[in-house]
Amino acid sequence: MREIVFDTETTGIDPNTGDRMVEIGCIELVNKVPTGRTFHAYFNPQRPMPLEAERIHGLTDTFLADKRCFPEHALELIDFLEDAPMVAHNAQFDFAFLNYEFGCCGHPVVELTRMVDTLALARRRHPGAKHSLDALCGRYGIDRSHRVLHGALLDAELLAQVYVELTGGRQIGLALAGNAAPGIVPAAIFRPRQRPFREPRPHAPSAAELARHKAFVEALDSPLWMN
């Protein structure tokens, strides 16, 4: 099964009030295993970058000034996404920006039926816990030491690992470990311990045991098998 794990960086929180997407990073998974195929692009938002957003992802007006606008990347992105389910953390946010950008340049929006929200998955699996990407990486022992600022491709790579853990870990499904897909860490193979052979112990009753049993049965008062 092919899936796309993705993340976006933006100028703010609402495309309907003028905010725009400035970066997208996508990771391709097949049967929950990264294939090595990615899509990554920066976009010129054609508007100033608010300081609050710049503090989150570090993308400045100067850095984005020579980047292409979203419509120039749209067809390439559509070709990469194909019709695969799309996984994001707090996916409503990322889908809102992605579909706004597609709509602005006349391309069909991504159907919400394709959306897989890891935030919702985490809330169901770990109720009452923290559900940020950093918190989930800590819970599952995923190294995030290189995540100083938010970055779409880096966050998508971390989220892909979190998603695998949220949906069952590295041993996906019930396939035998020897037939696992490349890249999946097989579960430990059971090997019974070698034990020295022992002769079977005798289990026949002794003459004394037979005598005691006979005396016990004869002492029973109206046993069921006699009625």
DOTIBA-89211 format. One record per residue: residue number from 1; residue in one letter; x, y, z of N, C-alpha, C in turn. Coordinates in steps of 0.05 Angstrom, whole numbers, plus 5000, padded with zeros to 4 digits. Layout:
// residues N
    i  aa  n_xx  n_yy  n_zz  ca_xx  ca_yy  ca_zz  c_xx  c_yy  c_zz
  NUM   A     X     Y     Z      X      Y      Z     X     Y     Z
...
END
This chain:
// residues 227
    i  aa  n_xx  n_yy  n_zz  ca_xx  ca_yy  ca_zz  c_xx  c_yy  c_zz
    1   M  5017  4976  5000   5000   5000   5000  5018  5025  5000
    2   R  5012  5043  4982   5028   5068   4980  5014  5090  4996
    3   E  5030  5104  5012   5020   5127   5027  5041  5150  5026
    4   I  5031  5174  5029   5048   5198   5029  5046  5211  5057
    5   V  5069  5213  5070   5070   5228   5095  5081  5256  5088
    6   F  5067  5277  5097   5076   5304   5089  5072  5324  5111
    7   D  5086  5347  5108   5084   5369   5126  5087  5395  5110
    8   T  5076  5416  5121   5078   5442   5108  5088  5463  5127
    9   E  5100  5484  5117   5106   5508   5132  5092  5531  5118
   10   T  5083  5550  5134   5065   5571   5124  5073  5599  5136
   11   T  5059  5619  5126   5063   5646   5137  5046  5651  5161
   12   G  5027  5633  5167   5008   5637   5189  4990  5613  5192
   13   I  4966  5618  5202   4948   5596   5209  4923  5594  5192
   14   D  4918  5613  5174   4892   5613   5160  4896  5623  5131
   15   P  4894  5605  5112   4896   5614   5084  4874  5633  5075
   16   N  4852  5632  5088   4829   5649   5080  4833  5678  5089
   17   T  4854  5684  5105   4859   5711   5113  4886  5721  5101
   18   G  4895  5707  5080   4919   5716   5066  4945  5701  5072
   19   D  4944  5682  5090   4968   5666   5095  4973  5646  5072
   20   R  4998  5640  5067   5005   5623   5045  5025  5601  5054
   21   M  5026  5580  5038   5044   5558   5043  5072  5566  5031
   22   V  5093  5561  5046   5120   5568   5037  5138  5544  5034
   23   E  5130  5521  5044   5146   5497   5041  5129  5472  5044
   24   I  5136  5451  5029   5123   5425   5032  5144  5403  5030
   25   G  5141  5383  5048   5159   5360   5046  5143  5335  5047
   26   C  5148  5316  5029   5132   5292   5027  5151  5268  5027
   27   I  5143  5247  5041   5157   5221   5042  5139  5199  5032
   28   E  5149  5183  5013   5134   5161   5003  5138  5136  5020
   29   L  5116  5123  5029   5117   5097   5043  5103  5077  5026
   30   V  5114  5053  5025   5100   5030   5013  5100  5008  5034
   31   N  5076  5000  5042   5073   4980   5064  5088  4990  5089
   32   K  5085  5016  5095   5096   5028   5119  5127  5030  5119
   33   V  5139  5026  5096   5168   5028   5094  5176  5051  5075
   34   P  5193  5070  5084   5202   5091   5066  5216  5080  5041
   35   T  5209  5089  5018   5222   5079   4993  5246  5095  4985
   36   G  5250  5119  4998   5272   5137   4990  5262  5159  4971
   37   R  5238  5156  4961   5227   5177   4943  5215  5200  4960
   38   T  5222  5224  4954   5212   5247   4969  5204  5269  4949
   39   F  5189  5288  4959   5183   5313   4944  5187  5335  4964
   40   H  5203  5356  4956   5209   5378   4974  5211  5404  4957
   41   A  5197  5424  4966   5198   5450   4952  5192  5473  4971
   42   Y  5206  5496  4965   5199   5521   4977  5183  5538  4958
   43   F  5166  5556  4968   5150   5573   4951  5153  5602  4959
   44   N  5154  5619  4940   5152   5648   4945  5123  5655  4951
   45   P  5117  5664  4975   5089   5669   4982  5078  5696  4971
   46   Q  5096  5712  4959   5088   5738   4948  5075  5756  4969
   47   R  5085  5754  4993   5076   5770   5016  5098  5769  5037
   48   P  5099  5789  5055   5120   5788   5076  5116  5765  5095
   49   M  5138  5756  5106   5137   5734   5126  5133  5747  5154
   50   P  5112  5741  5168   5109   5751   5196  5131  5740  5214
   51   L  5140  5757  5233   5162   5750   5250  5155  5725  5267
   52   E  5129  5722  5275   5122   5699   5291  5126  5673  5276
   53   A  5119  5673  5250   5122   5649   5234  5152  5644  5228
   54   E  5167  5665  5223   5196   5662   5218  5210  5649  5242
   55   R  5201  5656  5266   5213   5644   5290  5209  5614  5291
   56   I  5187  5605  5279   5181   5576   5280  5198  5560  5260
   57   H  5199  5570  5235   5212   5554   5214  5238  5567  5203
   58   G  5243  5592  5210   5268   5604   5201  5269  5613  5172
   59   L  5246  5612  5158   5245   5619   5130  5240  5649  5127
   60   T  5260  5663  5116   5259   5692   5115  5250  5702  5087
   61   D  5242  5727  5086   5235   5739   5060  5259  5737  5041
   62   T  5283  5742  5050   5306   5741   5033  5310  5713  5022
   63   F  5308  5692  5039   5311   5665   5029  5290  5657  5008
   64   L  5265  5666  5012   5244   5657   4995  5241  5675  4970
   65   A  5256  5697  4968   5252   5716   4947  5257  5704  4919
   66   D  5276  5686  4916   5282   5675   4890  5269  5648  4885
   67   K  5252  5639  4903   5238   5613   4900  5214  5616  4881
   68   R  5207  5594  4868   5184   5595   4850  5158  5595  4866
   69   C  5137  5605  4853   5111   5605   4866  5099  5578  4864
   70   F  5078  5573  4881   5066   5546   4882  5056  5536  4855
   71   P  5043  5553  4838   5033   5542   4812  5055  5530  4795
   72   E  5079  5539  4798   5101   5528   4781  5110  5500  4791
   73   H  5102  5492  4815   5108   5466   4825  5084  5447  4825
   74   A  5060  5458  4820   5035   5443   4825  5034  5417  4810
   75   L  5040  5417  4784   5038   5392   4768  5058  5371  4778
   76   E  5082  5380  4785   5102   5361   4795  5092  5349  4821
   77   L  5080  5365  4838   5070   5355   4864  5047  5336  4859
   78   I  5029  5342  4841   5006   5325   4835  5016  5298  4825
   79   D  5036  5298  4808   5047   5273   4797  5059  5256  4820
   80   F  5071  5269  4839   5083   5254   4862  5062  5242  4880
   81   L  5041  5258  4886   5020   5249   4904  5004  5227  4893
   82   E  4998  5227  4867   4980   5208   4854  4954  5207  4870
   83   D  4944  5183  4876   4918   5181   4891  4922  5168  4918
   84   A  4947  5169  4928   4953   5156   4954  4940  5170  4977
   85   P  4934  5155  4999   4927   5167   5024  4949  5186  5033
   86   M  4941  5208  5047   4961   5228   5055  4960  5231  5085
   87   V  4983  5228  5097   4986   5228   5127  4999  5254  5136
   88   A  4986  5267  5155   4998   5291   5167  4990  5293  5196
   89   H  5004  5310  5211   4999   5314   5239  4982  5339  5242
   90   N  4958  5336  5254   4938   5358   5253  4932  5363  5223
   91   A  4923  5343  5210   4921   5342   5181  4902  5363  5170
   92   Q  4881  5371  5185   4863   5391   5175  4878  5417  5167
   93   F  4898  5424  5183   4913   5448   5178  4928  5446  5151
   94   D  4943  5424  5148   4959   5421   5123  4941  5418  5098
   95   F  4919  5403  5101   4901   5400   5079  4888  5427  5071
   96   A  4882  5444  5091   4870   5470   5085  4889  5487  5067
   97   F  4914  5487  5074   4933   5503   5058  4939  5490  5031
   98   L  4942  5464  5031   4947   5451   5005  4924  5455  4986
   99   N  4900  5451  4995   4877   5454   4977  4872  5483  4970
  100   Y  4878  5501  4987   4876   5530   4980  4895  5536  4957
  101   E  4920  5526  4959   4939   5531   4937  4931  5518  4911
  102   F  4921  5493  4913   4912   5480   4888  4888  5495  4876
  103   G  4870  5504  4893   4847   5518   4883  4854  5544  4870
  104   C  4874  5558  4881   4882   5584   4870  4893  5582  4842
  105   C  4905  5559  4836   4917   5556   4809  4900  5537  4791
  106   G  4875  5532  4799   4857   5518   4782  4859  5488  4781
  107   H  4872  5476  4800   4875   5447   4801  4855  5435  4821
  108   P  4846  5410  4816   4827   5397   4835  4839  5395  4863
  109   V  4823  5398  4883   4832   5396   4911  4835  5366  4918
  110   V  4850  5361  4939   4854   5334   4949  4830  5326  4966
  111   E  4817  5304  4959   4794   5295   4974  4801  5289  5003
  112   L  4784  5298  5021   4789   5294   5049  4787  5264  5057
  113   T  4775  5248  5040   4775   5219   5046  4802  5207  5045
  114   R  4822  5221  5033   4849   5211   5032  4865  5219  5057
  115   M  4853  5234  5075   4867   5245   5098  4871  5225  5120
  116   V  4895  5222  5130   4901   5206   5154  4914  5226  5174
  117   D  4902  5229  5197   4911   5249   5217  4925  5234  5240
  118   T  4951  5237  5242   4966   5224   5263  4960  5236  5291
  119   L  4951  5261  5291   4943   5273   5317  4919  5258  5328
  120   A  4899  5253  5310   4876   5237   5319  4883  5209  5327
  121   L  4902  5197  5312   4911   5170   5320  4924  5170  5347
  122   A  4941  5190  5352   4955   5192   5377  4936  5196  5401
  123   R  4916  5213  5396   4897   5218   5418  4881  5193  5425
  124   R  4875  5176  5405   4861   5151   5411  4879  5131  5425
  125   R  4904  5130  5417   4922   5110   5428  4934  5118  5455
  126   H  4938  5144  5459   4950   5154   5484  4933  5176  5496
  127   P  4909  5170  5505   4892   5191   5516  4904  5203  5541
  128   G  4902  5230  5542   4913   5244   5565  4942  5251  5563
  129   A  4957  5240  5544   4985   5246   5541  4990  5270  5523
  130   K  5015  5279  5520   5021   5300   5501  5023  5288  5473
  131   H  5013  5303  5453   5011   5292   5426  5026  5308  5405
  132   S  5043  5326  5414   5060   5341   5394  5079  5321  5381
  133   L  5090  5330  5358   5109   5313   5344  5133  5308  5362
  134   D  5143  5328  5376   5166   5324   5394  5159  5304  5416
  135   A  5135  5306  5427   5127   5288   5449  5126  5259  5439
  136   L  5115  5255  5415   5112   5228   5404  5139  5217  5397
  137   C  5157  5233  5387   5184   5224   5381  5197  5214  5407
  138   G  5194  5230  5429   5205   5222   5454  5192  5196  5464
  139   R  5166  5192  5461   5153   5168   5470  5163  5143  5456
  140   Y  5169  5146  5430   5177   5123   5414  5207  5121  5410
  141   G  5222  5138  5423   5251   5136   5421  5262  5144  5394
  142   I  5250  5163  5381   5258   5172   5354  5276  5196  5358
  143   D  5300  5195  5347   5320   5217   5350  5310  5242  5336
  144   R  5306  5264  5351   5299   5289   5339  5319  5311  5347
  145   S  5343  5303  5354   5363   5322   5363  5371  5343  5342
  146   H  5367  5336  5317   5374   5354   5295  5351  5373  5288
  147   R  5329  5371  5303   5305   5388   5297  5307  5413  5314
  148   V  5322  5433  5304   5324   5459   5319  5301  5476  5312
  149   L  5294  5478  5286   5271   5493   5277  5253  5474  5262
  150   H  5228  5481  5258   5210   5466   5241  5220  5466  5213
  151   G  5217  5444  5199   5224   5442   5171  5206  5421  5158
  152   A  5194  5426  5135   5173   5408   5125  5184  5381  5119
  153   L  5207  5379  5106   5217   5352   5099  5227  5337  5124
  154   L  5242  5351  5142   5251   5339   5166  5228  5329  5183
  155   D  5207  5346  5186   5184   5339   5202  5169  5315  5190
  156   A  5168  5314  5163   5155   5292   5149  5170  5266  5154
  157   E  5197  5268  5155   5213   5244   5160  5209  5234  5188
  158   L  5208  5252  5208   5202   5244   5236  5174  5233  5238
  159   L  5155  5246  5225   5127   5238   5227  5123  5210  5214
  160   A  5138  5204  5193   5136   5178   5181  5143  5156  5201
  161   Q  5164  5161  5217   5172   5141   5238  5150  5139  5259
  162   V  5140  5162  5267   5118   5162   5287  5094  5148  5277
  163   Y  5087  5152  5252   5063   5139   5240  5066  5109  5240
  164   V  5090  5099  5234   5094   5070   5234  5090  5059  5262
  165   E  5100  5074  5282   5096   5064   5310  5067  5066  5318
  166   L  5053  5087  5311   5025   5090   5318  5007  5068  5305
  167   T  5016  5057  5283   5000   5037   5269  5011  5009  5271
  168   G  5027  5004  5292   5035   4977   5297  5064  4971  5299
  169   G  5081  4991  5295   5110   4987   5298  5122  4974  5273
  170   R  5147  4966  5276   5162   4957   5253  5153  4930  5242
  171   Q  5140  4913  5259   5130   4887   5249  5101  4892  5242
  172   I  5095  4899  5218   5068   4906   5209  5054  4880  5200
  173   G  5030  4876  5209   5014   4853   5200  5023  4827  5212
  174   L  5014  4805  5200   5020   4778   5211  5038  4762  5193
  175   A  5052  4775  5175   5070   4760   5157  5093  4749  5173
  176   L  5104  4726  5164   5127   4714   5177  5150  4733  5174
  177   A  5167  4735  5194   5189   4754   5193  5207  4749  5169
  178   G  5211  4724  5161   5228   4718   5139  5218  4729  5113
  179   N  5191  4735  5111   5180   4746   5087  5174  4775  5089
  180   A  5185  4789  5109   5179   4817   5113  5190  4833  5090
  181   A  5178  4856  5085   5187   4874   5065  5215  4885  5072
  182   P  5232  4893  5053   5258   4904   5059  5255  4928  5077
  183   G  5272  4930  5096   5272   4953   5114  5256  4949  5140
  184   I  5240  4928  5140   5225   4923   5165  5242  4905  5183
  185   V  5244  4913  5208   5260   4898   5227  5243  4874  5235
  186   P  5252  4849  5230   5236   4826   5236  5234  4822  5266
  187   A  5212  4811  5275   5209   4804   5303  5228  4781  5310
  188   A  5234  4778  5335   5251   4756   5343  5240  4729  5335
  189   I  5256  4712  5324   5247   4685   5315  5249  4666  5339
  190   F  5227  4652  5344   5226   4633   5367  5242  4608  5360
  191   R  5261  4602  5378   5276   4577   5375  5275  4563  5402
  192   P  5263  4540  5404   5261   4526   5430  5288  4517  5440
  193   R  5291  4518  5466   5317   4509   5478  5321  4479  5474
  194   Q  5345  4471  5470   5352   4443   5467  5354  4431  5496
  195   R  5337  4411  5502   5337   4399   5529  5347  4371  5527
  196   P  5361  4361  5547   5370   4333   5547  5346  4314  5549
  197   F  5348  4291  5535   5327   4272   5535  5324  4258  5562
  198   R  5300  4255  5572   5295   4241   5597  5275  4219  5592
  199   E  5280  4196  5604   5262   4174   5601  5235  4181  5615
  200   P  5212  4173  5603   5187   4180   5615  5184  4166  5643
  201   R  5172  4181  5661   5168   4170   5688  5144  4151  5688
  202   P  5146  4129  5704   5123   4110   5705  5099  4124  5719
  203   H  5075  4119  5708   5051   4131   5719  5031  4110  5728
  204   A  5037  4084  5727   5019   4063   5736  5017  4064  5766
  205   P  4992  4060  5777   4989   4060   5806  5002  4035  5819
  206   S  5012  4038  5843   5023   4015   5857  5001  3999  5869
  207   A  5008  3975  5879   4988   3957   5891  4975  3970  5916
  208   A  4992  3985  5931   4981   3998   5955  4961  4020  5947
  209   E  4967  4035  5926   4949   4056   5917  4923  4045  5907
  210   L  4924  4022  5893   4900   4009   5883  4883  4000  5907
  211   A  4895  3990  5927   4881   3981   5950  4867  4004  5965
  212   R  4881  4026  5968   4869   4049   5981  4846  4061  5965
  213   H  4848  4061  5938   4827   4070   5921  4802  4053  5924
  214   K  4806  4026  5925   4784   4007   5927  4769  4012  5953
  215   A  4784  4016  5975   4772   4020   6001  4756  4046  6001
  216   F  4767  4067  5988   4753   4093   5987  4727  4091  5973
  217   V  4727  4077  5949   4702   4074   5934  4681  4059  5949
  218   E  4689  4037  5962   4670   4021   5977  4657  4036  6000
  219   A  4671  4057  6010   4661   4072   6033  4641  4094  6024
  220   L  4638  4099  5998   4621   4120   5988  4592  4112  5993
  221   D  4575  4132  6001   4547   4128   6006  4530  4135  5982
  222   S  4519  4115  5968   4502   4119   5944  4516  4136  5923
  223   P  4538  4126  5912   4551   4140   5890  4533  4142  5866
  224   L  4536  4163  5849   4519   4168   5827  4518  4145  5807
  225   W  4542  4132  5803   4542   4112   5782  4528  4086  5791
  226   M  4520  4085  5816   4505   4062   5825  4474  4066  5824
  227   N  4465  4091  5818   4436   4097   5817  4424  4090  5790
END
